[in-house]
């Protein structure tokens, strides 16, 4: 499993996922918080399965 999530994308996923978990899960008491869990997990593991068929890789090293 090749990492395809870059550092900026990673932190956005983790922080955004936590926010979604708090707002949707706790506040609305719904199962929609699972979206936040998926975001957090893809941020932690630095791999997004949806990026593979779309051929997106935000983890590529950029040349200065």
N, CA, C and O atoms as a GROMACS GRO file, in nm:
protein
  256
    1UNK      N    1   0.085  -0.117   0.000
    1UNK     CA    2   0.000   0.000   0.000
    1UNK      C    3   0.090   0.124   0.000
    1UNK      O    4   0.158   0.152   0.099
    2UNK      N    5   0.091   0.196  -0.109
    2UNK     CA    6   0.175   0.314  -0.125
    2UNK      C    7   0.105   0.436  -0.066
    2UNK      O    8  -0.015   0.457  -0.087
    3UNK      N    9   0.180   0.516   0.006
    3UNK     CA   10   0.122   0.639   0.063
    3UNK      C   11   0.087   0.734  -0.051
    3UNK      O   12   0.170   0.762  -0.137
    4UNK      N   13  -0.036   0.783  -0.051
    4UNK     CA   14  -0.078   0.876  -0.156
    4UNK      C   15  -0.143   1.002  -0.098
    4UNK      O   16  -0.209   1.076  -0.170
    5UNK      N   17  -0.123   1.025   0.032
    5UNK     CA   18  -0.177   1.143   0.099
    5UNK      C   19  -0.060   1.224   0.152
    5UNK      O   20   0.018   1.175   0.233
    6UNK      N   21  -0.049   1.349   0.108
    6UNK     CA   22   0.060   1.436   0.150
    6UNK      C   23   0.037   1.496   0.287
    6UNK      O   24  -0.069   1.477   0.346
    7UNK      N   25   0.137   1.569   0.338
    7UNK     CA   26   0.128   1.624   0.474
    7UNK      C   27   0.012   1.723   0.494
    7UNK      O   28  -0.056   1.716   0.596
    8UNK      N   29  -0.010   1.812   0.401
    8UNK     CA   30  -0.120   1.908   0.415
    8UNK      C   31  -0.254   1.839   0.410
    8UNK      O   32  -0.344   1.868   0.490
    9UNK      N   33  -0.268   1.749   0.316
    9UNK     CA   34  -0.391   1.670   0.301
    9UNK      C   35  -0.414   1.585   0.425
    9UNK      O   36  -0.528   1.568   0.470
   10UNK      N   37  -0.307   1.531   0.479
   10UNK     CA   38  -0.315   1.445   0.596
   10UNK      C   39  -0.372   1.519   0.716
   10UNK      O   40  -0.465   1.471   0.782
   11UNK      N   41  -0.317   1.636   0.745
   11UNK     CA   42  -0.364   1.711   0.862
   11UNK      C   43  -0.505   1.764   0.841
   11UNK      O   44  -0.582   1.773   0.936
   12UNK      N   45  -0.538   1.800   0.720
   12UNK     CA   46  -0.675   1.842   0.690
   12UNK      C   47  -0.773   1.729   0.717
   12UNK      O   48  -0.880   1.751   0.774
   13UNK      N   49  -0.737   1.608   0.676
   13UNK     CA   50  -0.823   1.492   0.698
   13UNK      C   51  -0.839   1.461   0.846
   13UNK      O   52  -0.950   1.435   0.893
   14UNK      N   53  -0.729   1.465   0.920
   14UNK     CA   54  -0.736   1.432   1.063
   14UNK      C   55  -0.818   1.535   1.139
   14UNK      O   56  -0.909   1.500   1.214
   15UNK      N   57  -0.786   1.662   1.121
   15UNK     CA   58  -0.858   1.767   1.194
   15UNK      C   59  -1.003   1.778   1.147
   15UNK      O   60  -1.094   1.793   1.229
   16UNK      N   61  -1.025   1.771   1.016
   16UNK     CA   62  -1.161   1.776   0.964
   16UNK      C   63  -1.242   1.656   1.008
   16UNK      O   64  -1.361   1.669   1.040
   17UNK      N   65  -1.180   1.540   1.011
   17UNK     CA   66  -1.248   1.419   1.056
   17UNK      C   67  -1.289   1.427   1.202
   17UNK      O   68  -1.400   1.386   1.238
   18UNK      N   69  -1.200   1.479   1.286
   18UNK     CA   70  -1.234   1.496   1.427
   18UNK      C   71  -1.350   1.593   1.444
   18UNK      O   72  -1.438   1.572   1.527
   19UNK      N   73  -1.348   1.699   1.365
   19UNK     CA   74  -1.457   1.796   1.371
   19UNK      C   75  -1.590   1.733   1.329
   19UNK      O   76  -1.693   1.756   1.391
   20UNK      N   77  -1.586   1.653   1.223
   20UNK     CA   78  -1.707   1.585   1.176
   20UNK      C   79  -1.758   1.488   1.282
   20UNK      O   80  -1.879   1.478   1.305
   21UNK      N   81  -1.666   1.416   1.347
   21UNK     CA   82  -1.705   1.322   1.452
   21UNK      C   83  -1.775   1.397   1.565
   21UNK      O   84  -1.880   1.354   1.613
   22UNK      N   85  -1.718   1.508   1.606
   22UNK     CA   86  -1.775   1.584   1.717
   22UNK      C   87  -1.910   1.643   1.678
   22UNK      O   88  -2.007   1.628   1.753
   23UNK      N   89  -1.918   1.709   1.564
   23UNK     CA   90  -2.041   1.777   1.526
   23UNK      C   91  -2.152   1.680   1.488
   23UNK      O   92  -2.262   1.687   1.543
   24UNK      N   93  -2.124   1.591   1.397
   24UNK     CA   94  -2.230   1.502   1.348
   24UNK      C   95  -2.262   1.389   1.446
   24UNK      O   96  -2.378   1.352   1.464
   25UNK      N   97  -2.159   1.335   1.508
   25UNK     CA   98  -2.182   1.222   1.598
   25UNK      C   99  -2.236   1.261   1.732
   25UNK      O  100  -2.335   1.204   1.778
   26UNK      N  101  -2.174   1.355   1.795
   26UNK     CA  102  -2.214   1.391   1.930
   26UNK      C  103  -2.335   1.486   1.931
   26UNK      O  104  -2.432   1.464   2.002
   27UNK      N  105  -2.326   1.589   1.851
   27UNK     CA  106  -2.430   1.691   1.852
   27UNK      C  107  -2.562   1.640   1.795
   27UNK      O  108  -2.668   1.659   1.855
   28UNK      N  109  -2.555   1.573   1.679
   28UNK     CA  110  -2.677   1.523   1.614
   28UNK      C  111  -2.710   1.379   1.652
   28UNK      O  112  -2.817   1.330   1.617
   29UNK      N  113  -2.621   1.311   1.724
   29UNK     CA  114  -2.641   1.172   1.766
   29UNK      C  115  -2.678   1.083   1.647
   29UNK      O  116  -2.780   1.014   1.648
   30UNK      N  117  -2.592   1.087   1.545
   30UNK     CA  118  -2.621   1.010   1.425
   30UNK      C  119  -2.501   0.926   1.383
   30UNK      O  120  -2.391   0.942   1.436
   31UNK      N  121  -2.526   0.837   1.288
   31UNK     CA  122  -2.420   0.751   1.234
   31UNK      C  123  -2.334   0.823   1.131
   31UNK      O  124  -2.236   0.766   1.083
   32UNK      N  125  -2.368   0.945   1.096
   32UNK     CA  126  -2.289   1.020   0.998
   32UNK      C  127  -2.148   1.047   1.049
   32UNK      O  128  -2.061   1.086   0.971
   33UNK      N  129  -2.123   1.028   1.176
   33UNK     CA  130  -1.989   1.048   1.232
   33UNK      C  131  -1.890   0.948   1.173
   33UNK      O  132  -1.769   0.970   1.182
   34UNK      N  133  -1.938   0.840   1.114
   34UNK     CA  134  -1.847   0.743   1.051
   34UNK      C  135  -1.768   0.806   0.938
   34UNK      O  136  -1.658   0.761   0.907
   35UNK      N  137  -1.823   0.909   0.875
   35UNK     CA  138  -1.749   0.981   0.772
   35UNK      C  139  -1.622   1.041   0.834
   35UNK      O  140  -1.515   1.037   0.774
   36UNK      N  141  -1.635   1.095   0.953
   36UNK     CA  142  -1.520   1.151   1.024
   36UNK      C  143  -1.418   1.045   1.059
   36UNK      O  144  -1.298   1.070   1.053
   37UNK      N  145  -1.465   0.927   1.096
   37UNK     CA  146  -1.374   0.817   1.129
   37UNK      C  147  -1.293   0.778   1.005
   37UNK      O  148  -1.173   0.753   1.014
   38UNK      N  149  -1.359   0.771   0.891
   38UNK     CA  150  -1.290   0.737   0.766
   38UNK      C  151  -1.184   0.843   0.734
   38UNK      O  152  -1.072   0.809   0.696
   39UNK      N  153  -1.218   0.970   0.751
   39UNK     CA  154  -1.120   1.077   0.726
   39UNK      C  155  -1.000   1.066   0.818
   39UNK      O  156  -0.886   1.080   0.774
   40UNK      N  157  -1.024   1.041   0.945
   40UNK     CA  158  -0.915   1.028   1.041
   40UNK      C  159  -0.827   0.909   1.005
   40UNK      O  160  -0.704   0.920   1.008
   41UNK      N  161  -0.886   0.796   0.973
   41UNK     CA  162  -0.807   0.676   0.940
   41UNK      C  163  -0.725   0.696   0.813
   41UNK      O  164  -0.609   0.654   0.808
   42UNK      N  165  -0.782   0.759   0.710
   42UNK     CA  166  -0.704   0.782   0.588
   42UNK      C  167  -0.592   0.882   0.614
   42UNK      O  168  -0.487   0.875   0.550
   43UNK      N  169  -0.612   0.973   0.708
   43UNK     CA  170  -0.505   1.066   0.745
   43UNK      C  171  -0.394   0.997   0.822
   43UNK      O  172  -0.276   1.024   0.798
   44UNK      N  173  -0.431   0.909   0.913
   44UNK     CA  174  -0.331   0.838   0.994
   44UNK      C  175  -0.249   0.742   0.907
   44UNK      O  176  -0.127   0.739   0.917
   45UNK      N  177  -0.316   0.665   0.823
   45UNK     CA  178  -0.246   0.566   0.741
   45UNK      C  179  -0.188   0.625   0.612
   45UNK      O  180  -0.115   0.556   0.541
   46UNK      N  181  -0.219   0.751   0.581
   46UNK     CA  182  -0.168   0.821   0.464
   46UNK      C  183  -0.200   0.749   0.333
   46UNK      O  184  -0.122   0.753   0.238
   47UNK      N  185  -0.315   0.683   0.330
   47UNK     CA  186  -0.359   0.613   0.210
   47UNK      C  187  -0.508   0.634   0.192
   47UNK      O  188  -0.586   0.610   0.284
   48UNK      N  189  -0.546   0.679   0.074
   48UNK     CA  190  -0.687   0.698   0.041
   48UNK      C  191  -0.722   0.606  -0.076
   48UNK      O  192  -0.670   0.625  -0.186
   49UNK      N  193  -0.809   0.506  -0.054
   49UNK     CA  194  -0.843   0.414  -0.162
   49UNK      C  195  -0.912   0.482  -0.280
   49UNK      O  196  -0.900   0.435  -0.393
   50UNK      N  197  -0.982   0.591  -0.256
   50UNK     CA  198  -1.049   0.663  -0.364
   50UNK      C  199  -0.948   0.731  -0.457
   50UNK      O  200  -0.977   0.752  -0.574
   51UNK      N  201  -0.832   0.766  -0.405
   51UNK     CA  202  -0.729   0.831  -0.487
   51UNK      C  203  -0.670   0.737  -0.592
   51UNK      O  204  -0.624   0.783  -0.696
   52UNK      N  205  -0.672   0.606  -0.568
   52UNK     CA  206  -0.610   0.510  -0.661
   52UNK      C  207  -0.679   0.512  -0.798
   52UNK      O  208  -0.610   0.534  -0.898
   53UNK      N  209  -0.811   0.491  -0.808
   53UNK     CA  210  -0.872   0.494  -0.942
   53UNK      C  211  -0.872   0.633  -1.005
   53UNK      O  212  -0.876   0.645  -1.128
   54UNK      N  213  -0.869   0.737  -0.921
   54UNK     CA  214  -0.866   0.873  -0.974
   54UNK      C  215  -0.725   0.920  -1.009
   54UNK      O  216  -0.706   1.028  -1.064
   55UNK      N  217  -0.625   0.837  -0.976
   55UNK     CA  218  -0.484   0.864  -1.002
   55UNK      C  219  -0.439   0.998  -0.941
   55UNK      O  220  -0.373   1.078  -1.006
   56UNK      N  221  -0.478   1.018  -0.815
   56UNK     CA  222  -0.438   1.138  -0.741
   56UNK      C  223  -0.333   1.096  -0.640
   56UNK      O  224  -0.347   0.993  -0.574
   57UNK      N  225  -0.229   1.175  -0.629
   57UNK     CA  226  -0.123   1.148  -0.531
   57UNK      C  227  -0.075   1.281  -0.474
   57UNK      O  228   0.007   1.348  -0.537
   58UNK      N  229  -0.123   1.319  -0.357
   58UNK     CA  230  -0.081   1.445  -0.296
   58UNK      C  231   0.048   1.426  -0.216
   58UNK      O  232   0.100   1.523  -0.160
   59UNK      N  233   0.099   1.304  -0.209
   59UNK     CA  234   0.220   1.276  -0.135
   59UNK      C  235   0.347   1.278  -0.219
   59UNK      O  236   0.454   1.247  -0.168
   60UNK      N  237   0.336   1.314  -0.346
   60UNK     CA  238   0.454   1.318  -0.433
   60UNK      C  239   0.550   1.427  -0.387
   60UNK      O  240   0.510   1.534  -0.343
   61UNK      N  241   0.678   1.396  -0.399
   61UNK     CA  242   0.780   1.496  -0.366
   61UNK      C  243   0.788   1.596  -0.480
   61UNK      O  244   0.787   1.560  -0.598
   62UNK      N  245   0.795   1.722  -0.442
   62UNK     CA  246   0.802   1.828  -0.543
   62UNK      C  247   0.946   1.876  -0.556
   62UNK      O  248   1.016   1.893  -0.456
   63UNK      N  249   0.989   1.899  -0.679
   63UNK     CA  250   1.123   1.951  -0.703
   63UNK      C  251   1.122   2.102  -0.691
   63UNK      O  252   1.033   2.168  -0.747
   64UNK      N  253   1.220   2.159  -0.619
   64UNK     CA  254   1.223   2.305  -0.604
   64UNK      C  255   1.264   2.376  -0.729
   64UNK      O  256   1.271   2.499  -0.731
   0.00000   0.00000   0.00000
